[in-house]
Amino acid sequence: MSSPTVESVTAALAGVIDPEIRRPITELKMVRSVDVTPGADGAQVVVGVDLTTAGCPLKDTITKDVTSTVQALDGVASVRVELGVMSDEQRTELRTQLRGGAAEPVIPFAQPDNLTRVYAIASGKGGVGKSSVTANLAVAMAAEGLKVGVVDADVYGFSIPRMLGVTHQPTKVDDMILPPVAHGVKVISIGMFVPAGRPVVWRGPMLHRALQQFLADVFWGDLDVLLLDLPPGTGDIAISVAQLLPSSELVVVTTPQVAAAEVAERAGSIALQTRQQLVGVVENMSWLEQPDGSRLEIFGSGGGQQVADNLATASGAPVPLLGQVPLDVALREAGDGGTPVTLARPDSPAAVALLEVARSLAHRSRGLAGRRLNLSPVSG
């Protein structure tokens, strides 16, 4: 029986993707060694893998993926994975590689050439389902094949980790944070760093610094879309987002209730002062569908369209009503269970509405901001 070569094993390992960084382990130089010992019944292969940190939460996943990949090669009788830990020099080289050669952290989404669409999901008041909308839009876009990240910027009322089913802390490579991945979405939240049940009691400067770290110190990779779940209102975080991400665009979430719509309109109006673009309005809890097919409008009607119309008048630009999401028990159950309804029950009324909003945001044409036009000035 012919044995595989070291080269063929290494080539196969290029198909093993690090579950956090989402790049081949060979490209990340995590493969320390490959030893092949031929035998009558097949080769014994030992693969040395250096983890980014000793406490890597996904080391079992990496071990399983390496084992199954090598075991599938012809002539392999057994596979053993020997785990190690990167040296300080290796981690420094890895951080520099992931940052595109930059030694110090920068906010990639604020760079002139960055083409990631950044949507800040805002609301005037709490309890309108802003986080549910964010989580569902994220996984729906990821299911469409986009590379998506979510920043849970609602520092006081974080709920994104539960809604996306994230239960472990991010991995740190010195000062770089590798975000957990859930349902194909990279996600970071202050809820991953504080003990359960403990409140976050911070003032403005600390909130700004936390958001800055989430954007700069986290390795996001090459994202198509970044969603930020903002806290309700027009406070420090909303202002910091405009400062740190000047090209971010605002999506306002409201309910049909007039009182909620009036507050949501104020949240959207902040874009007029920060010069952010208003993408549109999502009306949540629009109605409850009855067994006979009729609709019970528990919170009234027209609030979402009212917000969209008033913001369009104030901004002088179209602000569409992106969608109306009905009340749906499946939406609540899926969020509590950690698998958003657009994945768990894509045929449910709420999921259908949210999927339509996700598609409209995912396929919006992009402006010229951040693009190189390759134009040269010509003297007259």
Contacts in CASP RR format, 6 or more apart in sequence:
PFRMAT RR
TARGET T0000
AUTHOR 0000-0000-0000
METHOD contacts of the structure
MODEL  1
MSSPTVESVTAALAGVIDPEIRRPITELKMVRSVDVTPGADGAQVVVGVD
LTTAGCPLKDTITKDVTSTVQALDGVASVRVELGVMSDEQRTELRTQLRG
GAAEPVIPFAQPDNLTRVYAIASGKGGVGKSSVTANLAVAMAAEGLKVGV
VDADVYGFSIPRMLGVTHQPTKVDDMILPPVAHGVKVISIGMFVPAGRPV
VWRGPMLHRALQQFLADVFWGDLDVLLLDLPPGTGDIAISVAQLLPSSEL
VVVTTPQVAAAEVAERAGSIALQTRQQLVGVVENMSWLEQPDGSRLEIFG
SGGGQQVADNLATASGAPVPLLGQVPLDVALREAGDGGTPVTLARPDSPA
AVALLEVARSLAHRSRGLAGRRLNLSPVSG
1 39 0 8 1.000
1 40 0 8 1.000
1 41 0 8 1.000
1 42 0 8 1.000
1 75 0 8 1.000
2 74 0 8 1.000
2 75 0 8 1.000
3 36 0 8 1.000
3 38 0 8 1.000
3 39 0 8 1.000
3 42 0 8 1.000
3 43 0 8 1.000
3 75 0 8 1.000
3 76 0 8 1.000
4 36 0 8 1.000
4 43 0 8 1.000
4 45 0 8 1.000
4 73 0 8 1.000
4 74 0 8 1.000
4 75 0 8 1.000
4 76 0 8 1.000
5 36 0 8 1.000
6 34 0 8 1.000
6 35 0 8 1.000
6 36 0 8 1.000
8 73 0 8 1.000
9 34 0 8 1.000
9 36 0 8 1.000
9 45 0 8 1.000
9 47 0 8 1.000
9 70 0 8 1.000
9 73 0 8 1.000
10 26 0 8 1.000
10 31 0 8 1.000
10 34 0 8 1.000
12 69 0 8 1.000
12 70 0 8 1.000
12 72 0 8 1.000
12 73 0 8 1.000
13 24 0 8 1.000
13 25 0 8 1.000
13 26 0 8 1.000
13 31 0 8 1.000
13 34 0 8 1.000
13 47 0 8 1.000
13 66 0 8 1.000
13 69 0 8 1.000
13 70 0 8 1.000
14 24 0 8 1.000
14 26 0 8 1.000
14 27 0 8 1.000
15 24 0 8 1.000
15 26 0 8 1.000
15 69 0 8 1.000
16 24 0 8 1.000
16 25 0 8 1.000
16 26 0 8 1.000
16 62 0 8 1.000
16 65 0 8 1.000
16 66 0 8 1.000
16 69 0 8 1.000
17 23 0 8 1.000
17 24 0 8 1.000
17 25 0 8 1.000
17 65 0 8 1.000
18 24 0 8 1.000
18 25 0 8 1.000
18 28 0 8 1.000
18 30 0 8 1.000
18 62 0 8 1.000
19 58 0 8 1.000
19 61 0 8 1.000
19 62 0 8 1.000
19 181 0 8 1.000
20 52 0 8 1.000
20 58 0 8 1.000
20 171 0 8 1.000
20 178 0 8 1.000
20 179 0 8 1.000
20 180 0 8 1.000
20 181 0 8 1.000
21 28 0 8 1.000
21 98 0 8 1.000
21 178 0 8 1.000
21 219 0 8 1.000
22 181 0 8 1.000
22 221 0 8 1.000
25 31 0 8 1.000
25 49 0 8 1.000
25 62 0 8 1.000
25 66 0 8 1.000
28 94 0 8 1.000
28 97 0 8 1.000
29 50 0 8 1.000
29 90 0 8 1.000
29 93 0 8 1.000
29 94 0 8 1.000
30 49 0 8 1.000
30 50 0 8 1.000
30 51 0 8 1.000
30 52 0 8 1.000
30 86 0 8 1.000
31 47 0 8 1.000
31 48 0 8 1.000
31 49 0 8 1.000
31 50 0 8 1.000
32 48 0 8 1.000
32 49 0 8 1.000
32 50 0 8 1.000
32 84 0 8 1.000
33 46 0 8 1.000
33 47 0 8 1.000
33 48 0 8 1.000
34 45 0 8 1.000
34 46 0 8 1.000
34 47 0 8 1.000
34 48 0 8 1.000
35 45 0 8 1.000
35 46 0 8 1.000
35 47 0 8 1.000
36 43 0 8 1.000
36 44 0 8 1.000
36 45 0 8 1.000
37 43 0 8 1.000
37 44 0 8 1.000
37 45 0 8 1.000
37 46 0 8 1.000
39 77 0 8 1.000
41 77 0 8 1.000
42 75 0 8 1.000
42 76 0 8 1.000
42 77 0 8 1.000
43 75 0 8 1.000
43 76 0 8 1.000
43 77 0 8 1.000
44 77 0 8 1.000
44 78 0 8 1.000
44 80 0 8 1.000
45 70 0 8 1.000
45 76 0 8 1.000
45 78 0 8 1.000
45 79 0 8 1.000
45 80 0 8 1.000
46 79 0 8 1.000
46 80 0 8 1.000
46 81 0 8 1.000
46 82 0 8 1.000
47 66 0 8 1.000
47 70 0 8 1.000
47 79 0 8 1.000
47 80 0 8 1.000
47 81 0 8 1.000
47 82 0 8 1.000
48 81 0 8 1.000
48 82 0 8 1.000
48 83 0 8 1.000
48 84 0 8 1.000
49 62 0 8 1.000
49 63 0 8 1.000
49 66 0 8 1.000
49 81 0 8 1.000
49 82 0 8 1.000
49 83 0 8 1.000
49 84 0 8 1.000
50 83 0 8 1.000
50 84 0 8 1.000
50 85 0 8 1.000
50 86 0 8 1.000
50 90 0 8 1.000
51 59 0 8 1.000
51 62 0 8 1.000
51 83 0 8 1.000
51 84 0 8 1.000
51 85 0 8 1.000
51 86 0 8 1.000
52 86 0 8 1.000
52 91 0 8 1.000
52 94 0 8 1.000
52 171 0 8 1.000
52 173 0 8 1.000
52 178 0 8 1.000
53 85 0 8 1.000
53 86 0 8 1.000
53 171 0 8 1.000
53 172 0 8 1.000
53 173 0 8 1.000
54 84 0 8 1.000
54 85 0 8 1.000
55 171 0 8 1.000
56 62 0 8 1.000
56 171 0 8 1.000
57 168 0 8 1.000
57 169 0 8 1.000
57 171 0 8 1.000
58 171 0 8 1.000
59 83 0 8 1.000
62 81 0 8 1.000
63 81 0 8 1.000
63 83 0 8 1.000
66 79 0 8 1.000
66 81 0 8 1.000
67 79 0 8 1.000
67 81 0 8 1.000
70 76 0 8 1.000
70 79 0 8 1.000
71 79 0 8 1.000
86 94 0 8 1.000
86 173 0 8 1.000
91 173 0 8 1.000
91 174 0 8 1.000
92 174 0 8 1.000
94 173 0 8 1.000
95 173 0 8 1.000
95 174 0 8 1.000
95 175 0 8 1.000
95 176 0 8 1.000
96 102 0 8 1.000
96 103 0 8 1.000
98 176 0 8 1.000
98 219 0 8 1.000
98 221 0 8 1.000
99 105 0 8 1.000
99 106 0 8 1.000
99 176 0 8 1.000
99 219 0 8 1.000
105 175 0 8 1.000
105 176 0 8 1.000
105 216 0 8 1.000
105 217 0 8 1.000
106 216 0 8 1.000
107 212 0 8 1.000
107 215 0 8 1.000
107 216 0 8 1.000
107 244 0 8 1.000
107 245 0 8 1.000
108 114 0 8 1.000
108 116 0 8 1.000
108 220 0 8 1.000
108 221 0 8 1.000
109 116 0 8 1.000
109 118 0 8 1.000
109 215 0 8 1.000
109 220 0 8 1.000
109 223 0 8 1.000
109 226 0 8 1.000
109 245 0 8 1.000
109 247 0 8 1.000
109 248 0 8 1.000
110 215 0 8 1.000
110 244 0 8 1.000
110 245 0 8 1.000
110 246 0 8 1.000
110 247 0 8 1.000
112 370 0 8 1.000
113 370 0 8 1.000
113 371 0 8 1.000
113 372 0 8 1.000
114 370 0 8 1.000
115 366 0 8 1.000
115 370 0 8 1.000
115 371 0 8 1.000
116 222 0 8 1.000
116 223 0 8 1.000
116 224 0 8 1.000
116 225 0 8 1.000
116 226 0 8 1.000
117 224 0 8 1.000
117 225 0 8 1.000
117 226 0 8 1.000
117 249 0 8 1.000
117 361 0 8 1.000
117 364 0 8 1.000
117 366 0 8 1.000
118 225 0 8 1.000
118 226 0 8 1.000
118 228 0 8 1.000
118 245 0 8 1.000
118 247 0 8 1.000
118 248 0 8 1.000
118 249 0 8 1.000
119 137 0 8 1.000
119 225 0 8 1.000
119 226 0 8 1.000
119 227 0 8 1.000
119 228 0 8 1.000
119 248 0 8 1.000
119 249 0 8 1.000
119 250 0 8 1.000
119 251 0 8 1.000
119 279 0 8 1.000
119 361 0 8 1.000
120 153 0 8 1.000
120 228 0 8 1.000
120 230 0 8 1.000
120 238 0 8 1.000
120 241 0 8 1.000
120 245 0 8 1.000
120 248 0 8 1.000
120 249 0 8 1.000
120 250 0 8 1.000
120 251 0 8 1.000
120 276 0 8 1.000
121 130 0 8 1.000
121 133 0 8 1.000
121 134 0 8 1.000
121 137 0 8 1.000
121 227 0 8 1.000
121 228 0 8 1.000
121 229 0 8 1.000
121 230 0 8 1.000
121 251 0 8 1.000
121 253 0 8 1.000
122 130 0 8 1.000
122 230 0 8 1.000
122 232 0 8 1.000
122 233 0 8 1.000
122 238 0 8 1.000
122 250 0 8 1.000
122 251 0 8 1.000
122 252 0 8 1.000
122 253 0 8 1.000
122 267 0 8 1.000
122 268 0 8 1.000
122 270 0 8 1.000
123 129 0 8 1.000
123 130 0 8 1.000
123 230 0 8 1.000
123 232 0 8 1.000
123 233 0 8 1.000
123 252 0 8 1.000
123 253 0 8 1.000
123 254 0 8 1.000
123 264 0 8 1.000
123 267 0 8 1.000
124 232 0 8 1.000
124 233 0 8 1.000
124 234 0 8 1.000
124 252 0 8 1.000
124 254 0 8 1.000
124 260 0 8 1.000
124 263 0 8 1.000
124 264 0 8 1.000
124 266 0 8 1.000
124 267 0 8 1.000
124 268 0 8 1.000
125 232 0 8 1.000
125 233 0 8 1.000
125 260 0 8 1.000
125 263 0 8 1.000
125 264 0 8 1.000
126 232 0 8 1.000
127 232 0 8 1.000
128 232 0 8 1.000
128 253 0 8 1.000
128 254 0 8 1.000
128 255 0 8 1.000
128 260 0 8 1.000
128 264 0 8 1.000
128 284 0 8 1.000
128 285 0 8 1.000
129 253 0 8 1.000
129 284 0 8 1.000
129 285 0 8 1.000
130 154 0 8 1.000
130 229 0 8 1.000
130 230 0 8 1.000
130 232 0 8 1.000
130 253 0 8 1.000
130 284 0 8 1.000
131 152 0 8 1.000
131 154 0 8 1.000
131 159 0 8 1.000
131 160 0 8 1.000
131 163 0 8 1.000
131 229 0 8 1.000
132 163 0 8 1.000
132 284 0 8 1.000
132 331 0 8 1.000
132 335 0 8 1.000
132 340 0 8 1.000
133 253 0 8 1.000
133 282 0 8 1.000
133 284 0 8 1.000
133 325 0 8 1.000
133 354 0 8 1.000
133 357 0 8 1.000
134 150 0 8 1.000
134 160 0 8 1.000
134 227 0 8 1.000
134 229 0 8 1.000
135 150 0 8 1.000
135 160 0 8 1.000
135 163 0 8 1.000
135 164 0 8 1.000
135 229 0 8 1.000
135 335 0 8 1.000
135 340 0 8 1.000
136 331 0 8 1.000
136 340 0 8 1.000
136 341 0 8 1.000
136 342 0 8 1.000
136 351 0 8 1.000
136 354 0 8 1.000
136 358 0 8 1.000
137 227 0 8 1.000
137 354 0 8 1.000
137 357 0 8 1.000
137 358 0 8 1.000
137 361 0 8 1.000
138 148 0 8 1.000
138 149 0 8 1.000
138 150 0 8 1.000
138 164 0 8 1.000
138 183 0 8 1.000
138 185 0 8 1.000
138 187 0 8 1.000
138 225 0 8 1.000
138 227 0 8 1.000
138 340 0 8 1.000
139 148 0 8 1.000
139 164 0 8 1.000
139 183 0 8 1.000
139 184 0 8 1.000
139 185 0 8 1.000
139 340 0 8 1.000
139 342 0 8 1.000
139 343 0 8 1.000
140 340 0 8 1.000
140 342 0 8 1.000
140 343 0 8 1.000
140 354 0 8 1.000
140 355 0 8 1.000
140 358 0 8 1.000
140 359 0 8 1.000
141 148 0 8 1.000
141 224 0 8 1.000
141 225 0 8 1.000
141 358 0 8 1.000
141 361 0 8 1.000
141 362 0 8 1.000
142 148 0 8 1.000
142 183 0 8 1.000
142 184 0 8 1.000
142 185 0 8 1.000
143 183 0 8 1.000
143 342 0 8 1.000
143 343 0 8 1.000
144 358 0 8 1.000
144 359 0 8 1.000
144 362 0 8 1.000
146 224 0 8 1.000
146 225 0 8 1.000
146 362 0 8 1.000
147 221 0 8 1.000
147 222 0 8 1.000
147 223 0 8 1.000
147 224 0 8 1.000
147 225 0 8 1.000
148 184 0 8 1.000
148 185 0 8 1.000
148 186 0 8 1.000
148 223 0 8 1.000
148 224 0 8 1.000
148 225 0 8 1.000
148 226 0 8 1.000
148 227 0 8 1.000
149 179 0 8 1.000
149 185 0 8 1.000
149 186 0 8 1.000
149 187 0 8 1.000
149 220 0 8 1.000
149 223 0 8 1.000
149 225 0 8 1.000
149 226 0 8 1.000
149 227 0 8 1.000
150 160 0 8 1.000
150 164 0 8 1.000
150 185 0 8 1.000
150 186 0 8 1.000
150 187 0 8 1.000
150 188 0 8 1.000
150 226 0 8 1.000
150 227 0 8 1.000
150 228 0 8 1.000
150 229 0 8 1.000
151 187 0 8 1.000
151 188 0 8 1.000
151 189 0 8 1.000
151 211 0 8 1.000
151 214 0 8 1.000
151 215 0 8 1.000
151 226 0 8 1.000
151 227 0 8 1.000
151 228 0 8 1.000
151 229 0 8 1.000
152 158 0 8 1.000
152 159 0 8 1.000
152 160 0 8 1.000
152 161 0 8 1.000
152 187 0 8 1.000
152 188 0 8 1.000
152 189 0 8 1.000
152 190 0 8 1.000
152 191 0 8 1.000
152 229 0 8 1.000
153 211 0 8 1.000
153 214 0 8 1.000
153 228 0 8 1.000
153 229 0 8 1.000
153 230 0 8 1.000
153 231 0 8 1.000
153 237 0 8 1.000
153 241 0 8 1.000
154 160 0 8 1.000
154 229 0 8 1.000
154 230 0 8 1.000
154 231 0 8 1.000
154 232 0 8 1.000
154 237 0 8 1.000
155 190 0 8 1.000
155 200 0 8 1.000
155 202 0 8 1.000
155 207 0 8 1.000
155 210 0 8 1.000
155 231 0 8 1.000
155 237 0 8 1.000
156 199 0 8 1.000
156 200 0 8 1.000
156 231 0 8 1.000
157 231 0 8 1.000
158 189 0 8 1.000
158 190 0 8 1.000
158 191 0 8 1.000
158 200 0 8 1.000
160 166 0 8 1.000
160 187 0 8 1.000
160 189 0 8 1.000
160 229 0 8 1.000
161 167 0 8 1.000
161 187 0 8 1.000
161 189 0 8 1.000
161 191 0 8 1.000
161 192 0 8 1.000
162 335 0 8 1.000
162 336 0 8 1.000
162 337 0 8 1.000
162 338 0 8 1.000
163 335 0 8 1.000
163 338 0 8 1.000
163 340 0 8 1.000
164 182 0 8 1.000
164 183 0 8 1.000
164 185 0 8 1.000
164 187 0 8 1.000
164 338 0 8 1.000
164 340 0 8 1.000
165 182 0 8 1.000
165 337 0 8 1.000
165 338 0 8 1.000
165 339 0 8 1.000
166 180 0 8 1.000
166 182 0 8 1.000
166 187 0 8 1.000
166 189 0 8 1.000
166 192 0 8 1.000
168 180 0 8 1.000
169 180 0 8 1.000
169 192 0 8 1.000
169 193 0 8 1.000
170 177 0 8 1.000
170 178 0 8 1.000
170 179 0 8 1.000
170 180 0 8 1.000
170 188 0 8 1.000
170 192 0 8 1.000
170 218 0 8 1.000
171 177 0 8 1.000
171 178 0 8 1.000
172 178 0 8 1.000
175 217 0 8 1.000
176 217 0 8 1.000
176 218 0 8 1.000
176 219 0 8 1.000
177 188 0 8 1.000
177 213 0 8 1.000
177 217 0 8 1.000
177 218 0 8 1.000
177 219 0 8 1.000
178 218 0 8 1.000
178 219 0 8 1.000
179 186 0 8 1.000
179 187 0 8 1.000
179 188 0 8 1.000
179 218 0 8 1.000
179 219 0 8 1.000
179 220 0 8 1.000
180 186 0 8 1.000
180 187 0 8 1.000
180 188 0 8 1.000
180 192 0 8 1.000
181 187 0 8 1.000
183 339 0 8 1.000
183 340 0 8 1.000
183 343 0 8 1.000
186 220 0 8 1.000
186 221 0 8 1.000
186 223 0 8 1.000
188 214 0 8 1.000
188 218 0 8 1.000
190 200 0 8 1.000
190 210 0 8 1.000
194 200 0 8 1.000
202 210 0 8 1.000
204 236 0 8 1.000
207 236 0 8 1.000
207 237 0 8 1.000
207 240 0 8 1.000
208 236 0 8 1.000
208 240 0 8 1.000
211 237 0 8 1.000
211 240 0 8 1.000
211 241 0 8 1.000
211 244 0 8 1.000
212 240 0 8 1.000
212 244 0 8 1.000
215 244 0 8 1.000
215 245 0 8 1.000
220 226 0 8 1.000
224 362 0 8 1.000
225 361 0 8 1.000
225 362 0 8 1.000
228 241 0 8 1.000
228 245 0 8 1.000
228 248 0 8 1.000
230 237 0 8 1.000
230 238 0 8 1.000
230 241 0 8 1.000
231 237 0 8 1.000
231 238 0 8 1.000
232 267 0 8 1.000
233 263 0 8 1.000
233 266 0 8 1.000
233 267 0 8 1.000
234 266 0 8 1.000
234 267 0 8 1.000
234 270 0 8 1.000
238 267 0 8 1.000
238 270 0 8 1.000
238 274 0 8 1.000
239 270 0 8 1.000
239 274 0 8 1.000
241 248 0 8 1.000
242 248 0 8 1.000
242 270 0 8 1.000
242 274 0 8 1.000
242 275 0 8 1.000
242 276 0 8 1.000
246 275 0 8 1.000
246 276 0 8 1.000
247 369 0 8 1.000
247 370 0 8 1.000
248 276 0 8 1.000
249 276 0 8 1.000
249 277 0 8 1.000
249 278 0 8 1.000
249 279 0 8 1.000
250 268 0 8 1.000
250 270 0 8 1.000
250 271 0 8 1.000
250 276 0 8 1.000
250 277 0 8 1.000
250 278 0 8 1.000
250 279 0 8 1.000
250 280 0 8 1.000
251 279 0 8 1.000
251 280 0 8 1.000
251 281 0 8 1.000
251 282 0 8 1.000
251 322 0 8 1.000
251 361 0 8 1.000
252 264 0 8 1.000
252 267 0 8 1.000
252 268 0 8 1.000
252 278 0 8 1.000
252 280 0 8 1.000
252 281 0 8 1.000
252 282 0 8 1.000
252 307 0 8 1.000
252 311 0 8 1.000
253 264 0 8 1.000
253 281 0 8 1.000
253 282 0 8 1.000
253 284 0 8 1.000
254 260 0 8 1.000
254 261 0 8 1.000
254 263 0 8 1.000
254 264 0 8 1.000
254 281 0 8 1.000
254 282 0 8 1.000
254 283 0 8 1.000
254 284 0 8 1.000
254 303 0 8 1.000
254 304 0 8 1.000
254 307 0 8 1.000
255 261 0 8 1.000
255 283 0 8 1.000
255 284 0 8 1.000
255 285 0 8 1.000
255 286 0 8 1.000
255 299 0 8 1.000
255 303 0 8 1.000
256 283 0 8 1.000
256 285 0 8 1.000
256 286 0 8 1.000
256 287 0 8 1.000
256 297 0 8 1.000
256 299 0 8 1.000
256 300 0 8 1.000
256 301 0 8 1.000
256 302 0 8 1.000
256 303 0 8 1.000
256 304 0 8 1.000
257 299 0 8 1.000
257 300 0 8 1.000
257 303 0 8 1.000
258 300 0 8 1.000
258 303 0 8 1.000
258 306 0 8 1.000
260 299 0 8 1.000
260 303 0 8 1.000
261 302 0 8 1.000
261 303 0 8 1.000
261 304 0 8 1.000
261 306 0 8 1.000
261 307 0 8 1.000
264 281 0 8 1.000
264 304 0 8 1.000
264 307 0 8 1.000
265 306 0 8 1.000
265 307 0 8 1.000
265 310 0 8 1.000
265 311 0 8 1.000
268 278 0 8 1.000
268 307 0 8 1.000
268 311 0 8 1.000
269 311 0 8 1.000
269 314 0 8 1.000
270 276 0 8 1.000
271 277 0 8 1.000
271 278 0 8 1.000
271 315 0 8 1.000
272 314 0 8 1.000
272 315 0 8 1.000
277 317 0 8 1.000
278 311 0 8 1.000
278 315 0 8 1.000
278 317 0 8 1.000
278 319 0 8 1.000
279 319 0 8 1.000
279 322 0 8 1.000
279 361 0 8 1.000
279 364 0 8 1.000
280 308 0 8 1.000
280 311 0 8 1.000
280 319 0 8 1.000
280 320 0 8 1.000
280 321 0 8 1.000
280 322 0 8 1.000
281 304 0 8 1.000
281 305 0 8 1.000
281 307 0 8 1.000
281 308 0 8 1.000
281 311 0 8 1.000
281 319 0 8 1.000
281 320 0 8 1.000
281 321 0 8 1.000
281 322 0 8 1.000
281 323 0 8 1.000
282 322 0 8 1.000
282 323 0 8 1.000
282 325 0 8 1.000
282 357 0 8 1.000
283 302 0 8 1.000
283 303 0 8 1.000
283 304 0 8 1.000
283 305 0 8 1.000
283 321 0 8 1.000
283 323 0 8 1.000
283 324 0 8 1.000
283 325 0 8 1.000
284 325 0 8 1.000
285 298 0 8 1.000
285 299 0 8 1.000
285 325 0 8 1.000
285 326 0 8 1.000
285 327 0 8 1.000
286 297 0 8 1.000
286 299 0 8 1.000
286 301 0 8 1.000
286 324 0 8 1.000
286 325 0 8 1.000
286 326 0 8 1.000
286 327 0 8 1.000
287 295 0 8 1.000
287 296 0 8 1.000
287 297 0 8 1.000
287 298 0 8 1.000
287 301 0 8 1.000
287 324 0 8 1.000
287 326 0 8 1.000
287 327 0 8 1.000
288 295 0 8 1.000
288 296 0 8 1.000
288 297 0 8 1.000
288 298 0 8 1.000
288 326 0 8 1.000
288 327 0 8 1.000
289 295 0 8 1.000
289 296 0 8 1.000
289 326 0 8 1.000
289 349 0 8 1.000
290 296 0 8 1.000
295 326 0 8 1.000
298 327 0 8 1.000
304 321 0 8 1.000
304 324 0 8 1.000
305 321 0 8 1.000
308 319 0 8 1.000
308 320 0 8 1.000
308 321 0 8 1.000
309 319 0 8 1.000
311 319 0 8 1.000
312 318 0 8 1.000
312 319 0 8 1.000
322 357 0 8 1.000
322 360 0 8 1.000
322 361 0 8 1.000
323 353 0 8 1.000
323 356 0 8 1.000
323 357 0 8 1.000
324 353 0 8 1.000
325 331 0 8 1.000
325 350 0 8 1.000
325 353 0 8 1.000
325 354 0 8 1.000
325 357 0 8 1.000
326 349 0 8 1.000
326 350 0 8 1.000
326 353 0 8 1.000
327 350 0 8 1.000
328 341 0 8 1.000
328 348 0 8 1.000
328 349 0 8 1.000
328 350 0 8 1.000
328 351 0 8 1.000
330 341 0 8 1.000
330 344 0 8 1.000
330 345 0 8 1.000
330 348 0 8 1.000
330 350 0 8 1.000
330 351 0 8 1.000
331 341 0 8 1.000
331 348 0 8 1.000
331 350 0 8 1.000
331 351 0 8 1.000
333 341 0 8 1.000
333 344 0 8 1.000
334 340 0 8 1.000
334 341 0 8 1.000
334 343 0 8 1.000
334 344 0 8 1.000
334 345 0 8 1.000
335 341 0 8 1.000
341 348 0 8 1.000
341 350 0 8 1.000
341 351 0 8 1.000
341 354 0 8 1.000
342 351 0 8 1.000
342 354 0 8 1.000
342 355 0 8 1.000
342 358 0 8 1.000
345 351 0 8 1.000
346 352 0 8 1.000
346 355 0 8 1.000
END
